[in-house]
Amino acid sequence: MTAPVAVLMGSDSDLPVVQGCLDKLRELEVEVDYFVLSAHRTPDLTHRFAKSAHEKGYRILIAAAGGAAHLAGVLAAVSPLPVIGIPILGEQLAGLDSLLSTVQMPAGIPVATVGVGKSGAVNAAILAVRILALGDPALAERFEAFRRGLQEKVIAKNEKLGTSLDVQSL
């Protein structure tokens, strides 16, 4: 059985950033496959993968790329699946080139774009889980538990500071 999420990287050098996405998906018990495909170096393979991904059982594609970062756009142009783009921090323009080329898609070819770098990779996983949870009550429950955990961490930080946030009166 194919995982519901495929994560594609423009280069294996993107893996240290993408690892946060893979880890968060696994933490929330979502199976994920991941591959290196390049919009520029393997355009035919990338098109074939994007065109057939839904037939293989994938439900969401996540694409991470730096520089010109056309991977997410190429996937979105030929796949019927939702695509989430992760711009990778680059050396030349501090990720601005990746961000703009991922987020500035023409009308009709949307790419849901998250922030540049590691936090963006984690958010890509969380966005994918939110989408998948719409049709999966057990995943929705795991996602809500995750959100409660975030809230508990913030409340605990107040206690660590020696302050008391009375959440009951809010």
N, C-alpha and C positions, 0 to 999 in steps of 0.2 A: 504494500500500500504506500502511496506517495504521501509525503508530509503535506500539510495544508499550506505551509509557507516555504517559499524558496528565496534564499538570500543570495544575491549575485554581487560579486566584487569585480571592479575593473582590473584589479591586480591583487596578487597575494600579499603585497605590502599593505593592503587595506585591512587585513585580518586583525591586527591589534585594535583597531577602532571597532570593527564589526563584531569582535568577540563579545562585547557588552550586549549587543542585540541577540546573539546566539544564546548567551547565558540567561538573559531575561526570558526569552521564549521557553527555554528548557525549565527554568525555575517555575514558570506558570504551566508547565506540562503540555506545551505545544511542540509537536514534532516539527523539525526544520531540516531542510536540505540546503547545502550551500556550495557554490561553484565560483570559479573565476571565468568571466566572459567579458570581452571588451567590445564596446561599440565601434571602436576604430580598428583594432587588430584582428578581431574575429567577427566581422559584421554578419556573415552568412550564418554562422553558428548561433549568434545572438538572436537573429531573426527567427531561425528555426525553433530555438528554445521558446521564445516569446509566443510564437504562433501556436505551439503545441502544449504549452504549460497547463492550460485549463483542461485539455483532454487527458493529461496525465494525472489530474486530480488536485493540482495546486489551486489555491483560492486567493492567495495574495503573493505579490512579488515585491521584494525589497531590494533596492539597488544602491550600492555604495560606490562612489567614484570621485576622484579628484580631478584637478585641472579643468578641462573642458566639460567633464562630467556628463556626457550625453547618454550614458547607459540607461538611466531611468526613463529618459525621453524616448529612446529607441524602443525600449520594452513597451511603454505606454502607447506608442504609435501603432504597434502591431498586435498587442495582446488585449483580449477583452477583460482581463483581470485588473483589479485595482493595483496601482504601483505606488510604493512609498520610496522616496529618494532620500538617501543619506549623503550630504555633501562632505567630502573628506578635506580636512585641513591640508592646504598645500604650502609649498615653500615660497612660491613667488608672491602670491597675493593673500596669504593668510586665510585661504578658504573662500574668499569672496568670489573668485571665478567659479568655483564649484557650486557655491550657493546660488549665484545668479543663473548659471546654466541649468540648474536643476529646478529652480522655482519659476523661472520665466518661460513657461511653456505656452505655446499658442492656444487660443480658444479651441476647445474640442478635444484636446489631448492633455488631460490633467495628470499631474504627478503631485501627490501629497508629499510635501517636503518638510523635513524636520530640521533641527538645528545642525550646525557644522560640528563634526567630531563625535567624541565618545558619548556625550549626553544625548546628542541627536540619535545615535545608534540605539541607545536604550529606549528612547521615545519612539523610535520606529517599531520596536518590538511591542511596546505598550499599545500603540495605535493599531497594530495588526491584531493584537489580542482583543481590543475593544470591538473591532469589526467582526472577528470570528465569534465573539461571545454573543452577538446578536442572534445567532442560530444555535447556540450551545449553552444550555442552562448550567451545566457543570463548570464550564469555563467561565461563565458569567459569575458564578459563585467564587471561584478562585480569584478572579479579577477583583471582586469586591473585598475579599480578604486582603489582597495586596494593598488596596486603597486604604483600608482600615489600618494596616500596618504602617503606612506612611503617616497617617494622622497620629497614631500612637507615638511614633518617633518624634514628631514635633512637640507633642505634649510633654514627653519625657525630657526634651531639651529645655523646656521652661522649668521643670522641676530641678534639673541639673544647675540651672542658673540661680536657683533659690527663689524663683517666683512661682506664683500659683495662678494659673489660668483657669478660672472657673468656667469650664465648658458647659456646665448645666445651665448657667444663667445667660449664655449667649444665644 
